[in-house]
Amino acid sequence: MVDTGFSVPPSKLSRLVDPPSGGWGGPPDSISADVAKPTVLFSGGGGLASTAADYLRFCQMLLNGGALDGVRILEPVTVRRMTANALPPQVRFAGINSGIVGPLSGSTWGLGFAIRSDPKMSVVPGSLGSFMWMGAGGTYFWIDPEQQLIAIQLVQVASGTGASFNAGFRNLAYGALRIPDQGVPVPVTIDRTALEAFVGTYRFASVSSRDLQTEFGASAFR
Amino acid sequence: MQGGKLKVTSIVPDAPAARAGVKTNDIISNLDGESTREMMLGDALAKMRGPVGSSIRLDVRREGPEREIEMTVVRAPIRIAGTDLRVEIKDGVLQVEATGALPVLDFEPGLPIAVVPMSDDTFFVDAGDHTRLAFLHDDTGGASLSLNPGPWQIKGRRIN
């Protein structure tokens, strides 16, 4: 990872994407810190500048269970703890569009990430055990070990407005996964008056073939 | 939970709470007469869930002239709209178009596709990924549509 750090050196400033005008607010040592200046705060919660290529390597290391290109960064047990539920089963998250970072309905916390843990309550497609995190400025990534999928979204939008981008990106990514070839059926002729029975509007809670969900049972009143 | 209060952060459109009149930023002070003060969110959610058709009483506090409001929410399955498929008859054949925010399989908004029968109640798209459609009517008069029925199916329910 050659382009990742808590500050961006002057030689790379021309590649830095500005956050939207209007500012992010917050105290100077928060995630809104100016990454164009050197910092002494290496926050565990935010403030990193990176690139898609670099972050892909980071994610690939996690997907590999802690190693990349023959170099071990994390022990497998560490990655497992980061990506497995660390909370008692009675703790649940609600909300489908929080506008802030963190787990949503149907997911839980590991020691490193938010994990998709309950497909019946989940509002996003993906395999059980997929893990993710997002940033206040619209950055978002998830890793789906079952599908061997890494997705990274690097956008900069006003703080707290990234949720719709996240949901759109995730749905479109899973919606684009093809299913195994089913072959081409043989057409038949049916009575055209029978077609009337099928007319209507059908609502699909998910656009993903990878969900195996009959419907999203989001949230509370169910 | 915010400051020990159960606060509504967002509303699912057309879902039971929305139909009962619950609004964003409402504080739910009582659930079936039980105070939610210092209640764990998980416990509150467990209390709100229940059999379809049963109801729960909410006492809601809201800014404004009518500060204390009592509402009754009738429980029902909640579906978050991923997308809708509109099925019509055009020129004597069945035609399908996505009308929601997202495309699904071979169906995209603004691009209606005719589907070809492969049995009395199953059809397929004679192009693209050859998405299959299976219509099913249930005993209660409802209808559903499975796309690519089987292990990869995506299931939708008729809403009109």
Boltz contact constraints between the chains, C-beta under 6 A:
constraints:
  - contact:
      token1: [A, 90]
      token2: [B, 42]
      max_distance: 6.0
  - contact:
      token1: [A, 91]
      token2: [B, 42]
      max_distance: 6.0
  - contact:
      token1: [A, 92]
      token2: [B, 42]
      max_distance: 6.0
  - contact:
      token1: [A, 94]
      token2: [B, 45]
      max_distance: 6.0
  - contact:
      token1: [A, 95]
      token2: [B, 9]
      max_distance: 6.0
  - contact:
      token1: [A, 97]
      token2: [B, 10]
      max_distance: 6.0
  - contact:
      token1: [A, 123]
      token2: [B, 80]
      max_distance: 6.0
  - contact:
      token1: [A, 171]
      token2: [B, 102]
      max_distance: 6.0
  - contact:
      token1: [A, 178]
      token2: [B, 129]
      max_distance: 6.0
  - contact:
      token1: [A, 179]
      token2: [B, 148]
      max_distance: 6.0
  - contact:
      token1: [A, 179]
      token2: [B, 152]
      max_distance: 6.0
  - contact:
      token1: [A, 184]
      token2: [B, 130]
      max_distance: 6.0
  - contact:
      token1: [A, 185]
      token2: [B, 118]
      max_distance: 6.0
  - contact:
      token1: [A, 185]
      token2: [B, 124]
      max_distance: 6.0
  - contact:
      token1: [A, 187]
      token2: [B, 116]
      max_distance: 6.0
  - contact:
      token1: [A, 188]
      token2: [B, 117]
      max_distance: 6.0
  - contact:
      token1: [A, 188]
      token2: [B, 118]
      max_distance: 6.0
  - contact:
      token1: [A, 190]
      token2: [B, 117]
      max_distance: 6.0
  - contact:
      token1: [A, 190]
      token2: [B, 120]
      max_distance: 6.0
  - contact:
      token1: [A, 192]
      token2: [B, 92]
      max_distance: 6.0
  - contact:
      token1: [A, 195]
      token2: [B, 89]
      max_distance: 6.0
  - contact:
      token1: [A, 195]
      token2: [B, 94]
      max_distance: 6.0
  - contact:
      token1: [A, 198]
      token2: [B, 87]
      max_distance: 6.0
  - contact:
      token1: [A, 198]
      token2: [B, 135]
      max_distance: 6.0
  - contact:
      token1: [A, 199]
      token2: [B, 87]
      max_distance: 6.0
  - contact:
      token1: [A, 200]
      token2: [B, 87]
      max_distance: 6.0
  - contact:
      token1: [A, 200]
      token2: [B, 158]
      max_distance: 6.0
  - contact:
      token1: [A, 200]
      token2: [B, 160]
      max_distance: 6.0
  - contact:
      token1: [A, 201]
      token2: [B, 84]
      max_distance: 6.0
  - contact:
      token1: [A, 201]
      token2: [B, 86]
      max_distance: 6.0
  - contact:
      token1: [A, 201]
      token2: [B, 159]
      max_distance: 6.0
  - contact:
      token1: [A, 201]
      token2: [B, 160]
      max_distance: 6.0
  - contact:
      token1: [A, 202]
      token2: [B, 85]
      max_distance: 6.0
  - contact:
      token1: [A, 202]
      token2: [B, 145]
      max_distance: 6.0
  - contact:
      token1: [A, 202]
      token2: [B, 156]
      max_distance: 6.0
  - contact:
      token1: [A, 202]
      token2: [B, 158]
      max_distance: 6.0
  - contact:
      token1: [A, 203]
      token2: [B, 79]
      max_distance: 6.0
  - contact:
      token1: [A, 203]
      token2: [B, 81]
      max_distance: 6.0
  - contact:
      token1: [A, 203]
      token2: [B, 84]
      max_distance: 6.0
  - contact:
      token1: [A, 203]
      token2: [B, 156]
      max_distance: 6.0
  - contact:
      token1: [A, 203]
      token2: [B, 157]
      max_distance: 6.0
  - contact:
      token1: [A, 203]
      token2: [B, 159]
      max_distance: 6.0
  - contact:
      token1: [A, 204]
      token2: [B, 82]
      max_distance: 6.0
  - contact:
      token1: [A, 204]
      token2: [B, 83]
      max_distance: 6.0
  - contact:
      token1: [A, 204]
      token2: [B, 104]
      max_distance: 6.0
  - contact:
      token1: [A, 204]
      token2: [B, 154]
      max_distance: 6.0
  - contact:
      token1: [A, 204]
      token2: [B, 156]
      max_distance: 6.0
  - contact:
      token1: [A, 205]
      token2: [B, 79]
      max_distance: 6.0
  - contact:
      token1: [A, 205]
      token2: [B, 80]
      max_distance: 6.0
  - contact:
      token1: [A, 205]
      token2: [B, 82]
      max_distance: 6.0
  - contact:
      token1: [A, 206]
      token2: [B, 82]
      max_distance: 6.0
  - contact:
      token1: [A, 207]
      token2: [B, 82]
      max_distance: 6.0
  - contact:
      token1: [A, 207]
      token2: [B, 83]
      max_distance: 6.0
  - contact:
      token1: [A, 207]
      token2: [B, 102]
      max_distance: 6.0
  - contact:
      token1: [A, 207]
      token2: [B, 104]
      max_distance: 6.0
  - contact:
      token1: [A, 209]
      token2: [B, 152]
      max_distance: 6.0
  - contact:
      token1: [A, 209]
      token2: [B, 154]
      max_distance: 6.0
  - contact:
      token1: [A, 214]
      token2: [B, 155]
      max_distance: 6.0
  - contact:
      token1: [A, 215]
      token2: [B, 79]
      max_distance: 6.0
  - contact:
      token1: [A, 216]
      token2: [B, 79]
      max_distance: 6.0
  - contact:
      token1: [A, 216]
      token2: [B, 80]
      max_distance: 6.0
  - contact:
      token1: [A, 218]
      token2: [B, 78]
      max_distance: 6.0
  - contact:
      token1: [A, 218]
      token2: [B, 80]
      max_distance: 6.0
  - contact:
      token1: [A, 219]
      token2: [B, 78]
      max_distance: 6.0
  - contact:
      token1: [A, 220]
      token2: [B, 45]
      max_distance: 6.0
  - contact:
      token1: [A, 220]
      token2: [B, 48]
      max_distance: 6.0
  - contact:
      token1: [A, 221]
      token2: [B, 16]
      max_distance: 6.0
  - contact:
      token1: [A, 221]
      token2: [B, 48]
      max_distance: 6.0
  - contact:
      token1: [A, 221]
      token2: [B, 75]
      max_distance: 6.0
  - contact:
      token1: [A, 222]
      token2: [B, 49]
      max_distance: 6.0
  - contact:
      token1: [A, 222]
      token2: [B, 77]
      max_distance: 6.0
  - contact:
      token1: [A, 222]
      token2: [B, 78]
      max_distance: 6.0
